[in-house]
């Protein structure tokens, strides 16, 4: 009887440890994916700003006026 209670307690602890490890792994995965998405968004924003920079547009407009396009 005592051995069975000890085994059930052991199983309960093992289940809790497994659930905790699985939760920690999922949190780590979500954080890693979030950071990856943030870096991609930062890169896309940098490219967008570089292409649509108002100072660059003004310089291109001046160049077009000089050339007569």
PyMOL Python script that loads the backbone (N, CA, C, O; Angstrom):
from pymol import cmd

cmd.read_pdbstr("""\
ATOM      1  N   UNK A   1       0.825  -1.187   0.000  1.00  0.00           N
ATOM      2  CA  UNK A   1       0.000   0.000   0.000  1.00  0.00           C
ATOM      3  C   UNK A   1       0.874   1.257   0.000  1.00  0.00           C
ATOM      4  O   UNK A   1       0.628   2.200  -0.753  1.00  0.00           O
ATOM      5  N   UNK A   2       1.883   1.253   0.845  1.00  0.00           N
ATOM      6  CA  UNK A   2       2.760   2.408   0.938  1.00  0.00           C
ATOM      7  C   UNK A   2       3.507   2.625  -0.371  1.00  0.00           C
ATOM      8  O   UNK A   2       3.721   3.763  -0.790  1.00  0.00           O
ATOM      9  N   UNK A   3       3.901   1.535  -1.013  1.00  0.00           N
ATOM     10  CA  UNK A   3       4.643   1.641  -2.262  1.00  0.00           C
ATOM     11  C   UNK A   3       3.766   2.235  -3.360  1.00  0.00           C
ATOM     12  O   UNK A   3       4.249   3.024  -4.172  1.00  0.00           O
ATOM     13  N   UNK A   4       2.493   1.872  -3.398  1.00  0.00           N
ATOM     14  CA  UNK A   4       1.585   2.387  -4.417  1.00  0.00           C
ATOM     15  C   UNK A   4       1.384   3.894  -4.252  1.00  0.00           C
ATOM     16  O   UNK A   4       1.386   4.623  -5.244  1.00  0.00           O
ATOM     17  N   UNK A   5       1.213   4.367  -3.040  1.00  0.00           N
ATOM     18  CA  UNK A   5       1.055   5.802  -2.784  1.00  0.00           C
ATOM     19  C   UNK A   5       2.313   6.554  -3.207  1.00  0.00           C
ATOM     20  O   UNK A   5       2.224   7.638  -3.783  1.00  0.00           O
ATOM     21  N   UNK A   6       3.483   5.985  -2.926  1.00  0.00           N
ATOM     22  CA  UNK A   6       4.740   6.617  -3.318  1.00  0.00           C
ATOM     23  C   UNK A   6       4.857   6.694  -4.839  1.00  0.00           C
ATOM     24  O   UNK A   6       5.325   7.701  -5.371  1.00  0.00           O
ATOM     25  N   UNK A   7       4.435   5.638  -5.547  1.00  0.00           N
ATOM     26  CA  UNK A   7       4.483   5.624  -7.004  1.00  0.00           C
ATOM     27  C   UNK A   7       3.535   6.664  -7.590  1.00  0.00           C
ATOM     28  O   UNK A   7       3.873   7.328  -8.570  1.00  0.00           O
ATOM     29  N   UNK A   8       2.344   6.811  -6.995  1.00  0.00           N
ATOM     30  CA  UNK A   8       1.402   7.815  -7.477  1.00  0.00           C
ATOM     31  C   UNK A   8       1.956   9.221  -7.263  1.00  0.00           C
ATOM     32  O   UNK A   8       1.794  10.093  -8.117  1.00  0.00           O
ATOM     33  N   UNK A   9       2.601   9.436  -6.134  1.00  0.00           N
ATOM     34  CA  UNK A   9       3.200  10.738  -5.862  1.00  0.00           C
ATOM     35  C   UNK A   9       4.342  10.999  -6.842  1.00  0.00           C
ATOM     36  O   UNK A   9       4.492  12.110  -7.350  1.00  0.00           O
ATOM     37  N   UNK A  10       5.132   9.979  -7.097  1.00  0.00           N
ATOM     38  CA  UNK A  10       6.221  10.089  -8.064  1.00  0.00           C
ATOM     39  C   UNK A  10       5.678  10.444  -9.443  1.00  0.00           C
ATOM     40  O   UNK A  10       6.226  11.300 -10.137  1.00  0.00           O
ATOM     41  N   UNK A  11       4.590   9.775  -9.830  1.00  0.00           N
ATOM     42  CA  UNK A  11       3.974  10.032 -11.123  1.00  0.00           C
ATOM     43  C   UNK A  11       3.454  11.464 -11.191  1.00  0.00           C
ATOM     44  O   UNK A  11       3.573  12.124 -12.223  1.00  0.00           O
ATOM     45  N   UNK A  12       2.885  11.935 -10.106  1.00  0.00           N
ATOM     46  CA  UNK A  12       2.360  13.293 -10.044  1.00  0.00           C
ATOM     47  C   UNK A  12       3.483  14.318 -10.207  1.00  0.00           C
ATOM     48  O   UNK A  12       3.337  15.302 -10.933  1.00  0.00           O
ATOM     49  N   UNK A  13       4.585  14.081  -9.537  1.00  0.00           N
ATOM     50  CA  UNK A  13       5.734  14.982  -9.649  1.00  0.00           C
ATOM     51  C   UNK A  13       6.294  14.935 -11.064  1.00  0.00           C
ATOM     52  O   UNK A  13       6.639  15.973 -11.630  1.00  0.00           O
ATOM     53  N   UNK A  14       6.386  13.754 -11.631  1.00  0.00           N
ATOM     54  CA  UNK A  14       6.884  13.610 -12.994  1.00  0.00           C
ATOM     55  C   UNK A  14       5.978  14.335 -13.985  1.00  0.00           C
ATOM     56  O   UNK A  14       6.467  14.991 -14.905  1.00  0.00           O
ATOM     57  N   UNK A  15       4.679  14.224 -13.806  1.00  0.00           N
ATOM     58  CA  UNK A  15       3.727  14.920 -14.677  1.00  0.00           C
ATOM     59  C   UNK A  15       3.878  16.434 -14.546  1.00  0.00           C
ATOM     60  O   UNK A  15       3.822  17.151 -15.546  1.00  0.00           O
ATOM     61  N   UNK A  16       4.066  16.918 -13.335  1.00  0.00           N
ATOM     62  CA  UNK A  16       4.237  18.356 -13.115  1.00  0.00           C
ATOM     63  C   UNK A  16       5.523  18.861 -13.758  1.00  0.00           C
ATOM     64  O   UNK A  16       5.540  19.930 -14.368  1.00  0.00           O
ATOM     65  N   UNK A  17       6.591  18.094 -13.622  1.00  0.00           N
ATOM     66  CA  UNK A  17       7.872  18.485 -14.229  1.00  0.00           C
ATOM     67  C   UNK A  17       7.754  18.493 -15.751  1.00  0.00           C
ATOM     68  O   UNK A  17       8.267  19.398 -16.410  1.00  0.00           O
ATOM     69  N   UNK A  18       7.085  17.495 -16.305  1.00  0.00           N
ATOM     70  CA  UNK A  18       6.900  17.425 -17.754  1.00  0.00           C
ATOM     71  C   UNK A  18       6.074  18.602 -18.253  1.00  0.00           C
ATOM     72  O   UNK A  18       6.411  19.212 -19.268  1.00  0.00           O
ATOM     73  N   UNK A  19       5.000  18.922 -17.549  1.00  0.00           N
ATOM     74  CA  UNK A  19       4.156  20.053 -17.943  1.00  0.00           C
ATOM     75  C   UNK A  19       4.928  21.367 -17.863  1.00  0.00           C
ATOM     76  O   UNK A  19       4.790  22.227 -18.733  1.00  0.00           O
ATOM     77  N   UNK A  20       5.731  21.519 -16.829  1.00  0.00           N
ATOM     78  CA  UNK A  20       6.531  22.732 -16.676  1.00  0.00           C
ATOM     79  C   UNK A  20       7.565  22.850 -17.790  1.00  0.00           C
ATOM     80  O   UNK A  20       7.760  23.929 -18.349  1.00  0.00           O
ATOM     81  N   UNK A  21       8.219  21.752 -18.108  1.00  0.00           N
ATOM     82  CA  UNK A  21       9.222  21.763 -19.180  1.00  0.00           C
ATOM     83  C   UNK A  21       8.571  22.074 -20.523  1.00  0.00           C
ATOM     84  O   UNK A  21       9.121  22.835 -21.319  1.00  0.00           O
ATOM     85  N   UNK A  22       7.411  21.494 -20.775  1.00  0.00           N
ATOM     86  CA  UNK A  22       6.712  21.750 -22.035  1.00  0.00           C
ATOM     87  C   UNK A  22       6.287  23.214 -22.130  1.00  0.00           C
ATOM     88  O   UNK A  22       6.397  23.830 -23.190  1.00  0.00           O
ATOM     89  N   UNK A  23       5.807  23.759 -21.033  1.00  0.00           N
ATOM     90  CA  UNK A  23       5.404  25.168 -21.021  1.00  0.00           C
ATOM     91  C   UNK A  23       6.605  26.078 -21.257  1.00  0.00           C
ATOM     92  O   UNK A  23       6.515  27.038 -22.022  1.00  0.00           O
ATOM     93  N   UNK A  24       7.708  25.788 -20.617  1.00  0.00           N
ATOM     94  CA  UNK A  24       8.920  26.592 -20.803  1.00  0.00           C
ATOM     95  C   UNK A  24       9.411  26.510 -22.244  1.00  0.00           C
ATOM     96  O   UNK A  24       9.848  27.513 -22.808  1.00  0.00           O
ATOM     97  N   UNK A  25       9.345  25.332 -22.836  1.00  0.00           N
ATOM     98  CA  UNK A  25       9.769  25.173 -24.229  1.00  0.00           C
ATOM     99  C   UNK A  25       8.868  25.968 -25.171  1.00  0.00           C
ATOM    100  O   UNK A  25       9.352  26.596 -26.112  1.00  0.00           O
ATOM    101  N   UNK A  26       7.576  25.942 -24.922  1.00  0.00           N
ATOM    102  CA  UNK A  26       6.646  26.695 -25.773  1.00  0.00           C
ATOM    103  C   UNK A  26       6.875  28.200 -25.638  1.00  0.00           C
ATOM    104  O   UNK A  26       6.829  28.930 -26.628  1.00  0.00           O
ATOM    105  N   UNK A  27       7.119  28.657 -24.420  1.00  0.00           N
ATOM    106  CA  UNK A  27       7.386  30.084 -24.212  1.00  0.00           C
ATOM    107  C   UNK A  27       8.663  30.490 -24.939  1.00  0.00           C
ATOM    108  O   UNK A  27       8.705  31.546 -25.570  1.00  0.00           O
ATOM    109  N   UNK A  28       9.698  29.667 -24.857  1.00  0.00           N
ATOM    110  CA  UNK A  28      10.956  29.962 -25.547  1.00  0.00           C
ATOM    111  C   UNK A  28      10.748  30.002 -27.057  1.00  0.00           C
ATOM    112  O   UNK A  28      11.301  30.866 -27.738  1.00  0.00           O
ATOM    113  N   UNK A  29       9.963  29.082 -27.574  1.00  0.00           N
ATOM    114  CA  UNK A  29       9.685  29.051 -29.010  1.00  0.00           C
ATOM    115  C   UNK A  29       8.927  30.295 -29.450  1.00  0.00           C
ATOM    116  O   UNK A  29       9.253  30.894 -30.475  1.00  0.00           O
ATOM    117  N   UNK A  30       7.928  30.682 -28.687  1.00  0.00           N
ATOM    118  CA  UNK A  30       7.149  31.877 -29.027  1.00  0.00           C
ATOM    119  C   UNK A  30       8.030  33.121 -28.979  1.00  0.00           C
ATOM    120  O   UNK A  30       7.933  33.979 -29.856  1.00  0.00           O
ATOM    121  N   UNK A  31       8.878  33.225 -27.975  1.00  0.00           N
ATOM    122  CA  UNK A  31       9.781  34.376 -27.871  1.00  0.00           C
ATOM    123  C   UNK A  31      10.760  34.416 -29.043  1.00  0.00           C
ATOM    124  O   UNK A  31      11.009  35.482 -29.606  1.00  0.00           O
ATOM    125  N   UNK A  32      11.307  33.277 -29.408  1.00  0.00           N
ATOM    126  CA  UNK A  32      12.256  33.223 -30.525  1.00  0.00           C
ATOM    127  C   UNK A  32      11.581  33.633 -31.825  1.00  0.00           C
ATOM    128  O   UNK A  32      12.155  34.384 -32.613  1.00  0.00           O
ATOM    129  N   UNK A  33      10.374  33.147 -32.052  1.00  0.00           N
ATOM    130  CA  UNK A  33       9.656  33.515 -33.274  1.00  0.00           C
ATOM    131  C   UNK A  33       9.300  34.996 -33.271  1.00  0.00           C
ATOM    132  O   UNK A  33       9.360  35.648 -34.314  1.00  0.00           O
ATOM    133  N   UNK A  34       8.934  35.531 -32.117  1.00  0.00           N
ATOM    134  CA  UNK A  34       8.598  36.951 -32.019  1.00  0.00           C
ATOM    135  C   UNK A  34       9.814  37.817 -32.330  1.00  0.00           C
ATOM    136  O   UNK A  34       9.706  38.805 -33.056  1.00  0.00           O
ATOM    137  N   UNK A  35      10.953  37.453 -31.790  1.00  0.00           N
ATOM    138  CA  UNK A  35      12.175  38.214 -32.055  1.00  0.00           C
ATOM    139  C   UNK A  35      12.523  38.141 -33.535  1.00  0.00           C
ATOM    140  O   UNK A  35      12.940  39.139 -34.124  1.00  0.00           O
ATOM    141  N   UNK A  36      12.358  36.986 -34.132  1.00  0.00           N
ATOM    142  CA  UNK A  36      12.640  36.823 -35.562  1.00  0.00           C
ATOM    143  C   UNK A  36      11.734  37.727 -36.396  1.00  0.00           C
ATOM    144  O   UNK A  36      12.194  38.371 -37.339  1.00  0.00           O
ATOM    145  N   UNK A  37      10.457  37.775 -36.052  1.00  0.00           N
ATOM    146  CA  UNK A  37       9.512  38.631 -36.775  1.00  0.00           C
ATOM    147  C   UNK A  37       9.879  40.099 -36.582  1.00  0.00           C
ATOM    148  O   UNK A  37       9.809  40.882 -37.530  1.00  0.00           O
ATOM    149  N   UNK A  38      10.267  40.478 -35.373  1.00  0.00           N
ATOM    150  CA  UNK A  38      10.643  41.869 -35.128  1.00  0.00           C
ATOM    151  C   UNK A  38      11.858  42.276 -35.959  1.00  0.00           C
ATOM    152  O   UNK A  38      11.897  43.388 -36.486  1.00  0.00           O
ATOM    153  N   UNK A  39      12.846  41.393 -36.084  1.00  0.00           N
ATOM    154  CA  UNK A  39      14.011  41.715 -36.907  1.00  0.00           C
ATOM    155  C   UNK A  39      13.630  41.853 -38.377  1.00  0.00           C
ATOM    156  O   UNK A  39      14.146  42.729 -39.071  1.00  0.00           O
ATOM    157  N   UNK A  40      12.730  40.992 -38.856  1.00  0.00           N
ATOM    158  CA  UNK A  40      12.280  41.104 -40.245  1.00  0.00           C
ATOM    159  C   UNK A  40      11.524  42.408 -40.470  1.00  0.00           C
ATOM    160  O   UNK A  40      11.701  43.059 -41.499  1.00  0.00           O
ATOM    161  N   UNK A  41      10.683  42.790 -39.511  1.00  0.00           N
ATOM    162  CA  UNK A  41       9.937  44.043 -39.638  1.00  0.00           C
ATOM    163  C   UNK A  41      10.878  45.238 -39.605  1.00  0.00           C
ATOM    164  O   UNK A  41      10.666  46.208 -40.333  1.00  0.00           O
ATOM    165  N   UNK A  42      11.911  45.185 -38.775  1.00  0.00           N
ATOM    166  CA  UNK A  42      12.882  46.268 -38.706  1.00  0.00           C
ATOM    167  C   UNK A  42      13.623  46.412 -40.028  1.00  0.00           C
ATOM    168  O   UNK A  42      13.855  47.523 -40.504  1.00  0.00           O
ATOM    169  N   UNK A  43      13.990  45.286 -40.612  1.00  0.00           N
ATOM    170  CA  UNK A  43      14.692  45.322 -41.896  1.00  0.00           C
ATOM    171  C   UNK A  43      13.783  45.882 -42.987  1.00  0.00           C
ATOM    172  O   UNK A  43      14.216  46.697 -43.802  1.00  0.00           O
ATOM    173  N   UNK A  44      12.518  45.443 -43.002  1.00  0.00           N
ATOM    174  CA  UNK A  44      11.572  45.941 -44.002  1.00  0.00           C
ATOM    175  C   UNK A  44      11.334  47.437 -43.821  1.00  0.00           C
ATOM    176  O   UNK A  44      11.250  48.171 -44.806  1.00  0.00           O
ATOM    177  N   UNK A  45      11.225  47.893 -42.587  1.00  0.00           N
ATOM    178  CA  UNK A  45      11.021  49.314 -42.328  1.00  0.00           C
ATOM    179  C   UNK A  45      12.236  50.126 -42.765  1.00  0.00           C
ATOM    180  O   UNK A  45      12.083  51.214 -43.319  1.00  0.00           O
ATOM    181  N   UNK A  46      13.429  49.615 -42.525  1.00  0.00           N
ATOM    182  CA  UNK A  46      14.645  50.316 -42.950  1.00  0.00           C
ATOM    183  C   UNK A  46      14.686  50.460 -44.466  1.00  0.00           C
ATOM    184  O   UNK A  46      15.037  51.520 -44.984  1.00  0.00           O
ATOM    185  N   UNK A  47      14.330  49.404 -45.170  1.00  0.00           N
ATOM    186  CA  UNK A  47      14.309  49.455 -46.638  1.00  0.00           C
ATOM    187  C   UNK A  47      13.257  50.449 -47.110  1.00  0.00           C
ATOM    188  O   UNK A  47      13.511  51.234 -48.023  1.00  0.00           O
ATOM    189  N   UNK A  48      12.076  50.420 -46.494  1.00  0.00           N
ATOM    190  CA  UNK A  48      10.998  51.336 -46.878  1.00  0.00           C
ATOM    191  C   UNK A  48      11.407  52.787 -46.655  1.00  0.00           C
ATOM    192  O   UNK A  48      11.176  53.643 -47.509  1.00  0.00           O
ATOM    193  N   UNK A  49      12.017  53.059 -45.503  1.00  0.00           N
ATOM    194  CA  UNK A  49      12.439  54.432 -45.207  1.00  0.00           C
ATOM    195  C   UNK A  49      13.519  54.872 -46.183  1.00  0.00           C
ATOM    196  O   UNK A  49      13.513  56.011 -46.650  1.00  0.00           O
ATOM    197  N   UNK A  50      14.440  53.975 -46.492  1.00  0.00           N
ATOM    198  CA  UNK A  50      15.511  54.311 -47.431  1.00  0.00           C
ATOM    199  C   UNK A  50      14.939  54.649 -48.808  1.00  0.00           C
ATOM    200  O   UNK A  50      15.420  55.568 -49.470  1.00  0.00           O
ATOM    201  N   UNK A  51      13.912  53.907 -49.242  1.00  0.00           N
ATOM    202  CA  UNK A  51      13.331  54.140 -50.560  1.00  0.00           C
ATOM    203  C   UNK A  51      12.432  55.371 -50.590  1.00  0.00           C
ATOM    204  O   UNK A  51      12.316  56.024 -51.627  1.00  0.00           O
ATOM    205  N   UNK A  52      11.804  55.691 -49.480  1.00  0.00           N
ATOM    206  CA  UNK A  52      10.837  56.786 -49.452  1.00  0.00           C
ATOM    207  C   UNK A  52      11.291  57.944 -48.576  1.00  0.00           C
ATOM    208  O   UNK A  52      10.464  58.639 -47.986  1.00  0.00           O
ATOM    209  N   UNK A  53      12.569  58.152 -48.490  1.00  0.00           N
ATOM    210  CA  UNK A  53      13.112  59.233 -47.681  1.00  0.00           C
ATOM    211  C   UNK A  53      12.758  60.568 -48.336  1.00  0.00           C
ATOM    212  O   UNK A  53      13.085  60.768 -49.506  1.00  0.00           O
ATOM    213  N   UNK A  54      12.099  61.493 -47.622  1.00  0.00           N
ATOM    214  CA  UNK A  54      11.717  62.778 -48.218  1.00  0.00           C
ATOM    215  C   UNK A  54      12.919  63.584 -48.708  1.00  0.00           C
ATOM    216  O   UNK A  54      12.821  64.277 -49.720  1.00  0.00           O
ATOM    217  N   UNK A  55      14.046  63.504 -48.008  1.00  0.00           N
ATOM    218  CA  UNK A  55      15.237  64.233 -48.464  1.00  0.00           C
ATOM    219  C   UNK A  55      15.725  63.675 -49.792  1.00  0.00           C
ATOM    220  O   UNK A  55      16.172  64.424 -50.661  1.00  0.00           O
ATOM    221  N   UNK A  56      15.641  62.378 -49.946  1.00  0.00           N
ATOM    222  CA  UNK A  56      16.067  61.748 -51.195  1.00  0.00           C
ATOM    223  C   UNK A  56      15.119  62.132 -52.327  1.00  0.00           C
ATOM    224  O   UNK A  56      15.562  62.397 -53.444  1.00  0.00           O
ATOM    225  N   UNK A  57      13.832  62.164 -52.047  1.00  0.00           N
ATOM    226  CA  UNK A  57      12.846  62.541 -53.063  1.00  0.00           C
ATOM    227  C   UNK A  57      13.089  63.978 -53.520  1.00  0.00           C
ATOM    228  O   UNK A  57      13.016  64.270 -54.714  1.00  0.00           O
ATOM    229  N   UNK A  58      13.378  64.877 -52.574  1.00  0.00           N
ATOM    230  CA  UNK A  58      13.626  66.274 -52.914  1.00  0.00           C
ATOM    231  C   UNK A  58      14.846  66.391 -53.821  1.00  0.00           C
ATOM    232  O   UNK A  58      14.830  67.149 -54.790  1.00  0.00           O
ATOM    233  N   UNK A  59      15.892  65.652 -53.514  1.00  0.00           N
ATOM    234  CA  UNK A  59      17.109  65.697 -54.324  1.00  0.00           C
ATOM    235  C   UNK A  59      16.830  65.159 -55.727  1.00  0.00           C
ATOM    236  O   UNK A  59      17.334  65.705 -56.709  1.00  0.00           O
ATOM    237  N   UNK A  60      16.037  64.100 -55.829  1.00  0.00           N
ATOM    238  CA  UNK A  60      15.698  63.557 -57.142  1.00  0.00           C
ATOM    239  C   UNK A  60      14.880  64.561 -57.943  1.00  0.00           C
ATOM    240  O   UNK A  60      15.082  64.704 -59.149  1.00  0.00           O
ATOM    241  N   UNK A  61      13.950  65.264 -57.279  1.00  0.00           N
ATOM    242  CA  UNK A  61      13.146  66.274 -57.967  1.00  0.00           C
ATOM    243  C   UNK A  61      14.024  67.397 -58.497  1.00  0.00           C
ATOM    244  O   UNK A  61      13.812  67.872 -59.613  1.00  0.00           O
ATOM    245  N   UNK A  62      15.017  67.832 -57.705  1.00  0.00           N
ATOM    246  CA  UNK A  62      15.936  68.874 -58.151  1.00  0.00           C
ATOM    247  C   UNK A  62      16.758  68.393 -59.339  1.00  0.00           C
ATOM    248  O   UNK A  62      16.980  69.148 -60.286  1.00  0.00           O
ATOM    249  N   UNK A  63      17.207  67.158 -59.299  1.00  0.00           N
ATOM    250  CA  UNK A  63      17.978  66.602 -60.409  1.00  0.00           C
ATOM    251  C   UNK A  63      17.132  66.553 -61.672  1.00  0.00           C
ATOM    252  O   UNK A  63      17.632  66.827 -62.763  1.00  0.00           O
ATOM    253  N   UNK A  64      15.864  66.211 -61.537  1.00  0.00           N
ATOM    254  CA  UNK A  64      14.979  66.153 -62.698  1.00  0.00           C
ATOM    255  C   UNK A  64      14.766  67.544 -63.281  1.00  0.00           C
ATOM    256  O   UNK A  64      14.674  67.687 -64.500  1.00  0.00           O
ATOM    257  N   UNK A  65      14.684  68.581 -62.434  1.00  0.00           N
ATOM    258  CA  UNK A  65      14.509  69.948 -62.916  1.00  0.00           C
ATOM    259  C   UNK A  65      15.750  70.415 -63.661  1.00  0.00           C
ATOM    260  O   UNK A  65      15.640  71.095 -64.681  1.00  0.00           O
ATOM    261  N   UNK A  66      16.918  70.062 -63.169  1.00  0.00           N
ATOM    262  CA  UNK A  66      18.165  70.474 -63.808  1.00  0.00           C
ATOM    263  C   UNK A  66      18.300  69.809 -65.171  1.00  0.00           C
ATOM    264  O   UNK A  66      18.667  70.461 -66.148  1.00  0.00           O
ATOM    265  N   UNK A  67      18.009  68.536 -65.239  1.00  0.00           N
ATOM    266  CA  UNK A  67      18.142  67.799 -66.488  1.00  0.00           C
ATOM    267  C   UNK A  67      17.010  68.176 -67.434  1.00  0.00           C
ATOM    268  O   UNK A  67      17.168  68.101 -68.652  1.00  0.00           O
ATOM    269  N   UNK A  68      15.876  68.579 -66.884  1.00  0.00           N
ATOM    270  CA  UNK A  68      14.746  68.963 -67.718  1.00  0.00           C
ATOM    271  C   UNK A  68      13.830  67.811 -68.046  1.00  0.00           C
ATOM    272  O   UNK A  68      13.177  67.809 -69.089  1.00  0.00           O
ATOM    273  N   UNK A  69      13.776  66.851 -67.184  1.00  0.00           N
ATOM    274  CA  UNK A  69      12.901  65.699 -67.420  1.00  0.00           C
ATOM    275  C   UNK A  69      11.499  66.050 -67.006  1.00  0.00           C
ATOM    276  O   UNK A  69      10.596  65.221 -67.119  1.00  0.00           O
TER     277      UNK A  69
END
""", "prot")
cmd.dss("prot")
cmd.show_as("cartoon", "prot")
cmd.util.cbc("prot")
cmd.orient("prot")
